[in-house]
Amino acid sequence: MTETALSLAAAVRNGDRTARSVVEEHLTAIEAREGDINAFNLVMTDSALAQADAVDAQVAAGEDPGPLAGVPLALKDNMCTRGVATTASSKILEGWEPPYNATVVDRLATAGAITMGKTNLDEFAMGSSTENSAFGVTHNPLNLDVVPGGSSGGSAAAVAAGFASLGIGSDTGGSIRQPASFCGVVGVKPTYGTVSRYGLLAFASSLDQVGPLANNVADAAALYEAIAGHDHMDSTSIPLPALPVSSELDHGVEGMRIGVISELDGSGIEGISADVQARTRAAVDALAAAGAIVDQVSVPSVVYGLSAYYLIAPAEASSNLSRYDGVRYGLREDGANNEAMNIASRTAGFGDEVKRRIMLGTYALSAGYYDAYYGKAQKVRTLIIDDFAAAYENFDVLVTPTAPTTAFEIGAKTEDPMTMYVNDICTIPSNLAGHPAMSVPYGVGDDGLPIGVQVLAPLLGEVAMFRAGAALERSLV
Amino acid sequence: MTVVYFTRDDHEPIIDPAIPEGWELVVGCEVHCELSTETKLFCGCQNKFGEEPNHNICPVCLGLPGSMPSVNAAAVEYAMRLGLALNAEVQGSVFSRKNYFYPDMPKDYQTTQFDLPTNVGGHLDLPNGVRVHLERAHIEEDTGKSTHIGGSGRIHDATHSLVDYNRAGVPLVEIVSRPDIHRIEDAKAYASELRAILLAIDVCDAKMEEGSMRVDANVSVRPLGSNELRTRCEVKNINSIRSLGRAIEYEANRHIDLYNSGESPNQETRHWDEAGGRSISGRSKEDSDDYRYFAEPDLVPLVPTDEEIQHIRDTMPMLPAARRTRLLDASSADPEAVDLVVGRGQDDLAFEVIAGGGNGNSVVKHLTNNLADGIGQMSIESFVALLQMETAGDLSSTQTKTVLADLVATGGNPTEIAASHGFEAMDNSELEGILDQLIAENPDEWARFAGGDRKVQGFFVGKIMKATRGQADGKVVNQLMQSKMG
């Protein structure tokens, strides 16, 4: 892509381009390749054009159309859009149209961004490949035989394919960062509580966070600033405005203390491929060359993150997904009585992975097992927070690979959930701690597919994180 | 709410004459109170009874996908006020999810409090001195309301059901007592005292018939002298204090009958059938009680400050028990009349009148008998003046009642009103003359009266009242008749 989101917005704002022409251009791109990629569950052609015309009218009237005026955006289909089907890529929500907008959706509209459509995801954001979807598999635009990652694979693919300049994803265990890594785009999971979850269909409430996908760090920063900031509708929202990251991007990493987590550099755990390790080392070297003080740091408990996550997330999911019972909305399958109707609807409406996690989570919370599973997982979570706190006494940001490998072939990991789960080993600790983290593309692997490097920061450490991310990006040019 | 009851220390068995001999009744109550806040617990919808079905609803209280709760600060304050009124400890608290499927519960989990409730411990003293200890008083959301169509009207054999979500998300406080209640009358007194407290601190309108106060009774029995806690049944659907007594009596007898025939009751929820005068088995508690509680991740803990708690203490109105003692001390009136006056919230009025110089006993008597609907147009000063006229003997009780009714209706000066009715203090010697004349005119009747037939007393009193146009003091007439009889 030659044009960035920010340059498009600037062109629309100063009247060099109409929002309509920008949207039409992207609709043409969608028409050309969407059949192969399947990034969208729904392309919102009419409303996108109408939104574009409204932006153009604002510009013509001399009104401020917002910082992202006319920028096409791909919205993950687990965020509520008033009057527009919102499916979480599940059959269980068949026919449901929310009567309200997610807070993020309202903020995007205020910022002038144009929603091109609702993107595919692993059902209820449970997965790492966008293969678990009632709307079919999404293909990686860089190689149609491989997955785009997940669960925000549709948004990552849409941005990578040029269907939209910006994407919105949600990240519970890596669902923004891993697909960003696989598709060669920037993906950010902000600090838990900085972007409102109101209107995000919950997977695991204590871990879910909405965040940006973009072709470059500056675009991601602008999108973060448009969506972050306190929302009274979300009780876990931090009462602060968005942190000013865009203005900090050029400040470099001179003197910044950057730690490389030794447990996740390939020596600590198995499965991180040689090319990923090599690109991560290259990234660290580049930061050192840019003036950062780089050293190894041990965060011992991160290796237990995956196990803790696969108890906590399914436990919360088992409760969050109870409401899909066939009574009020979505799919209803008849049954002889109410309970039989509940069971029939849920059996027909949920896919295998969702069912697997509901069962795992129900078990983990059951009387007699709570302490051994859910209770213990929460203790691991506390350990991880403590270990990170110790690390951040000496470092400003930390670096790891985003994903253990480049994008894998479609179907390669669907038979064995455990190998799929291991994809998230580097990303999960940030969700458990509530910390911000981002993936920045840093070259390609032996197969020519992109590799992302992950920058982690402490709570509300977005400024340092974006600075490091921008420095990485600059070092590639 | 499932509570583990611990065996209490030894105590003298408390015998309820309504329970078959040899058995002791053991009751604990779980009372759900709907808080009378303007809006619901987690959203801005109106908290209002009696609206069109599904009128007061929004994405949050409907539990629509993506919606999230925000705590209503007023509801938390009401709950803390209730806790302090019940002598509980107010603490930092955490909401939890209680997971189970039910069609009138929009999220298929109830947001409630589990291991860290807002109020812990506490007690409620009954008017007869019995102390009922409390486990907790926690905040939770109410469910919607189902109407099952077809079959028996219960969900299991209905053809279809209608659900009204107006009530979903209405704030509740559930007050859980220990099994400290051993007499049916004490259970009724517990509910009625709790109701009085709820009304006094203005957190709940406490209408059992509308369900804004719902009393469930955990009933068991044990052999007199034993300290064990036997299998209990939770009896629900009790719509009045009278029904509470009936339901406990029925349930206790059912248990005793089972034990006497060598069986035992099952631990279960039972529904009180008021018309049939019996309890009906509901779902069994054994197989359905794993609610998989965990801390609600969509809400943050409630951490009241010492200042907030102190403010609630400082603004706490005087509670019914203290108000009863205060009025009893000031009036030396009959305790039951005092209960009634305090129950109607007329005790402050009584104090004003007493402070103005009204006789305490008379104030309570008139409030109880003649002023159920309040004092209307009557000023405190007029009320005091009227009572003083009555005490001084210037007006008979009948005349006082007449003047009182006028004062309530139109206000004014009691002396003038009494004069306008022609009420003047009568000379008792004049009365004696009238009575002598009546005795002379009606010798047979007088003979019957003198012979002990008290029924003819009214005959003479009526004649005297007629002769004096109602100005005679009935008490004086009675005394006069007694003295004439010798």
Interface residues (C-beta under 8 A of the other chain):
Chain A: M79 C80 T86 A88 L93 W96 P98 P99 Y100 A102 R197 Y198 G199 L200 L201 A202 A204 S205 S206 H232 M233 D234 S235 T236 A315 E316 S318 S319 S322 R323 Y324 D325 V327 R328 Y329 N337 N338 E339 N342 T362 L365 S366 A367 Y370 Y374
Chain B: P59 L62 G63 L64 P65 G66 S67 M68 P69 S70 V71 R97 N99 F101 P103 P106 K107 D108 Y109 I155 H156 S161 V163 D290 R292 Y293 F294 P297 D298 L299 V300
